[in-house]
């Protein structure tokens, strides 16, 4: 295994949650989001990229949402109708459940409508919800969380409810979202238990070698939502002598299920191999146009160019979920 370290001066200050009281399983998320901000002791933007567009604070995460610009270089401005990245801090959590998941309220019936996307509604002259763009294609393209609700639930059930906004979602292939991606999310939550805390930056990747593919039907006045070609995730872990980084890119568009994706069912497939999708931080930057450690006083090009060759191991008591 080769986890690469950036030597910097860091204040750790880990915090371990232990909340044995379970939520009322009958309680559901409300029809409108809770009014929440990033809680004290959390710095979701600590390792966020320098590029920032329309910022959204979901309490348990912070997102930079694509604005009206030329994303694919064809000379025309468009909205991707999704975040370019989502960043969040994840701290260790001890659960009385065998799954190690934090308690959760029932999901809201509809994802929350937020005013941030009124720009898109005005542009496309519609009052439709972005939820409507997924009508009829939900079995193919899921409303894929970027900040996983199960992880954000560690802050409280209300914070978990607030992940159901499209500032925190992109169209994800259903077999991917419910399979290896969920397995990766559970691994990252387990790794937070192992290390005490970590930071995640995640988002879509567009190849732009072809026209944007979208969901949403124009004749129904649905807002077109761009489908990412790939998905990226970067995990930052602070140590006494530096920062360890794990970077991943996964295909999101495919006709046949990639071999490493198995059946695309996290509950059926218990063990996923994530090492084929490890990349360097510089590959993430090249694929997305994002810049990490932009204000570093030292040249980090060599550090960014190195790719991890394996994943840190986990102690069984820190494992979250059932598909690792």
C-alpha positions in Angstrom: 0.0 0.0 0.0 1.2 3.5 -0.8 -0.7 6.4 0.8 1.0 9.7 0.0 1.6 12.4 2.5 1.9 16.1 2.2 4.1 17.4 5.1 2.4 20.5 6.6 1.7 21.8 10.1 -1.8 20.7 11.1 -4.0 21.0 14.1 -5.9 17.7 14.5 -8.6 18.2 17.2 -10.5 15.0 16.5 -14.0 14.6 18.0 -15.7 11.2 18.5 -19.5 11.1 18.6 -21.3 8.5 20.7 -25.1 8.7 20.4 -26.9 5.6 21.6 -30.4 7.0 21.4 -32.1 5.9 18.2 -34.5 8.1 16.2 -38.2 7.5 16.1 -38.4 5.2 13.1 -41.9 6.5 12.2 -40.8 10.1 11.9 -40.3 11.4 8.4 -38.3 14.3 6.9 -40.6 17.3 6.5 -41.8 18.6 3.2 -39.4 21.6 3.3 -35.8 21.5 4.4 -34.7 22.4 7.9 -33.0 25.8 8.4 -29.5 24.6 9.2 -25.9 25.9 8.8 -22.6 24.2 9.1 -22.3 23.4 12.9 -19.5 24.6 15.1 -16.5 22.4 14.9 -16.9 21.6 11.3 -14.9 23.0 8.4 -16.4 21.5 5.2 -14.3 23.7 3.0 -11.0 22.9 4.5 -9.8 21.0 1.4 -12.3 22.3 -1.1 -11.2 23.4 -4.6 -10.4 27.0 -5.4 -13.0 27.2 -8.1 -16.4 28.3 -6.7 -19.6 29.2 -8.4 -23.0 29.4 -6.8 -22.3 28.3 -3.2 -24.8 26.4 -1.1 -24.5 25.5 2.5 -26.5 22.4 3.3 -25.4 22.2 6.9 -23.8 18.8 6.6 -22.0 19.7 3.4 -21.2 22.7 1.2 -21.6 22.7 -2.6 -20.4 24.8 -5.6 -23.3 24.6 -8.1 -22.7 25.2 -11.8 -23.7 28.5 -13.2 -24.6 29.8 -16.6 -21.4 29.3 -18.6 -19.9 27.4 -21.4 -19.0 24.1 -19.8 -18.3 21.9 -22.8 -16.4 24.5 -25.0 -19.0 24.6 -27.8 -19.4 28.3 -27.6 -22.8 28.2 -25.9 -23.6 28.9 -22.3 -25.7 26.3 -20.4 -26.5 25.1 -16.9 -25.5 21.6 -15.8 -28.1 21.8 -13.1 -25.9 20.2 -10.5 -22.9 20.9 -8.3 -19.4 20.9 -9.8 -18.2 19.7 -6.4 -19.5 18.9 -2.9 -17.3 19.1 0.2 -17.9 17.8 3.7 -16.1 16.8 6.9 -16.9 13.4 8.3 -16.1 12.5 11.9 -16.0 9.2 13.7 -19.3 7.9 15.0 -20.1 5.0 17.3 -23.5 3.4 16.8 -25.4 0.9 18.8 -26.5 -0.7 15.5 -24.8 -3.6 13.9 -24.5 -1.6 10.7 -22.8 1.3 12.5 -25.1 3.7 10.7 -26.5 6.7 12.5 -30.2 7.0 13.0 -32.3 8.5 10.2 -35.7 9.8 9.5 -37.7 8.5 6.6 -36.8 10.1 3.3 -38.9 13.0 2.1 -41.5 12.1 -0.5 -40.0 14.7 -2.9 -36.6 16.1 -3.0 -36.5 19.7 -1.7 -37.1 22.6 -4.0 -34.6 25.3 -3.3 -34.5 28.9 -4.6 -30.9 28.5 -5.9 -32.3 26.7 -9.0 -34.8 29.5 -9.8 -32.2 30.7 -12.3 -32.7 27.5 -14.2 -36.4 27.7 -14.0 -36.3 31.3 -15.4 -33.9 30.3 -18.2 -36.0 27.3 -19.3 -39.3 29.2 -18.7 -40.8 26.5 -16.4 -41.9 26.1 -12.9 -41.2 22.4 -12.8 -39.2 20.8 -10.0 -35.8 19.2 -10.9 -37.4 16.1 -9.4 -39.6 16.1 -12.5 -36.6 15.7 -14.8 -36.1 12.2 -13.3 -39.7 11.1 -14.0 -39.7 8.0 -16.1 -35.9 7.4 -16.0 -35.4 6.8 -12.2 -34.6 3.1 -12.7 -31.8 4.1 -15.1 -30.6 7.4 -13.6 -30.9 7.8 -9.8 -30.9 11.1 -8.0 -27.4 10.3 -6.8 -26.2 11.9 -3.5 -22.7 13.4 -3.4 -22.6 13.9 0.4 -24.1 10.5 1.4 -27.1 10.9 3.6 -26.0 8.1 5.9 -22.8 10.0 6.6 -24.4 13.3 7.2 -26.9 11.7 9.6 -24.0 11.6 12.0 -24.7 15.3 12.6 -28.3 14.5 13.3 -31.4 13.3 11.5 -32.3 16.8 10.4 -29.0 17.2 8.7 -29.6 13.9 6.9 -32.9 15.2 5.6 -31.3 18.2 4.1 -29.1 16.2 1.8 -32.1 15.7 -0.4 -31.5 18.8 -2.5 -30.2 18.9 -6.1 -27.3 21.0 -4.9 -26.1 17.6 -3.6 -27.0 15.3 -6.5 -26.3 14.3 -10.0 -27.8 11.7 -12.3 -26.0 8.4 -11.4 -26.5 5.1 -13.2 -28.7 3.1 -10.9 -26.5 0.0 -10.9 -23.5 2.2 -10.0 -25.2 4.3 -7.4 -26.7 1.3 -5.6 -23.6 -0.8 -5.9 -19.9 0.1 -6.0 -20.4 3.8 -5.3 -22.4 2.9 -2.2 -19.7 0.5 -1.2 -17.1 3.3 -1.6 -19.3 5.7 0.5 -19.5 3.0 3.3 -15.8 2.5 3.1 -15.1 6.2 3.5 -17.5 6.3 6.6 -15.6 3.3 8.0 -12.3 5.1 7.3 -13.6 8.1 9.3 -14.2 5.8 12.2 -10.7 4.4 11.8 -8.9 7.7 11.6 -11.2 9.9 13.8 -12.1 12.3 11.0 -11.5 13.1 7.4 -12.6 15.4 4.6 -14.3 14.5 1.3 -14.6 16.4 -2.0 -16.7 14.7 -4.7 -18.5 15.5 -7.9 -19.1 14.9 -11.6 -16.7 14.5 -14.5 -17.6 15.4 -18.0 -15.5 14.3 -21.0 -16.8 17.0 -23.3 -15.7 15.1 -26.3 -19.3 14.8 -27.3 -22.5 16.8 -26.8 -24.0 16.9 -23.3 -26.5 14.1 -22.7 -29.3 15.2 -20.4 -32.4 13.9 -18.7 -35.7 15.9 -18.7 -38.2 16.2 -21.6 -38.5 19.5 -23.3 -42.1 18.9 -24.4 -43.0 18.5 -20.8 -41.2 21.7 -19.8 -38.7 19.7 -17.7 -35.4 21.2 -16.9 -32.5 19.4 -18.8 -30.0 17.9 -16.3 -26.6 16.9 -17.6 -25.5 13.3 -17.1 -21.9 13.0 -15.9 -19.6 10.7 -17.8 -17.7 9.8 -14.6 -17.7 10.5 -10.9 -14.7 11.5 -8.7 -14.1 11.4 -5.0 -11.1 12.7 -3.0 -10.5 11.8 0.6 -8.2 13.9 2.8 -6.9 12.5 6.1 -4.8 14.5 8.5 -1.9 13.0 10.3 0.7 14.4 12.7 3.2 14.8 9.9 1.0 15.6 6.9 -2.1 14.8 4.9 -2.9 11.5 3.2 -4.9 11.6 0.0 -7.0 9.0 -1.7 -8.4 9.9 -5.1 -10.9 8.0 -7.3 -12.6 8.2 -10.7 -15.4 5.8 -11.7 -17.3 5.5 -15.0 -21.0 6.6 -14.7 -22.0 6.0 -18.3 -21.8 2.4 -19.7 -23.9 0.0 -21.7 -22.6 -3.1 -19.9 -21.8 -3.3 -16.2 -18.1 -2.9 -15.7 -16.5 -6.1 -14.3 -15.5 -4.5 -11.0 -19.0 -3.2 -10.5 -20.3 -6.8 -10.0 -24.2 -7.0 -10.0 -24.6 -3.4 -9.0 -26.4 -4.4 -5.8 -24.6 -3.4 -2.6 -26.7 -5.7 -0.4 -25.9 -8.7 -2.6 -22.3 -7.9 -3.4 -20.4 -7.7 -0.1 -16.9 -6.9 -1.3 -15.9 -4.4 -4.0 -12.5 -3.8 -5.5 -11.9 -0.1 -5.6 -8.2 -0.1 -6.4 -8.7 -0.1 -10.2 -10.3 3.4 -9.8 -7.5 5.0 -7.8 -6.0 8.0 -9.6 -3.7 10.8 -8.7 -4.9 14.2 -7.5 -3.4 15.7 -10.7 -5.7 13.4 -12.7 -8.7 14.7 -10.8 -7.6 18.3 -11.6 -7.1 17.5 -15.3 -10.4 15.7 -15.6 -12.5 18.4 -13.8 -10.6 21.7 -14.1 -10.5 22.0 -10.3 -7.5 23.1 -8.3 -6.6 21.7 -4.9 -4.2 23.3 -2.4 -4.3 26.4 -4.5 -2.8 28.6 -1.8 0.0 26.3 -0.8 3.3 28.2 -0.4 5.2 25.2 -1.9 5.1 23.5 -5.2 2.9 20.4 -4.9 3.0 19.1 -8.4 5.1 16.1 -7.5 2.8 15.3 -4.6 -0.3 15.6 -6.8 1.1 13.4 -9.5 1.5 10.3 -7.3 -1.2 7.7 -7.2 -2.0 5.5 -4.2 -1.7 1.8 -4.9 -4.0 0.5 -2.2 -6.5 1.4 0.5 -5.9 1.6 4.3 -7.2 -1.4 6.2 -10.1 -1.3 8.6 -10.6 -2.8 12.1 -13.9 -4.7 12.1 -15.4 -2.5 14.8 -15.1 0.5 12.6 -16.9 -1.0 9.5 -20.0 0.7 8.4 -22.7 -1.1 6.3 -22.6 -4.5 4.8 -20.8 -4.1 1.4 -17.1 -3.5 1.9 
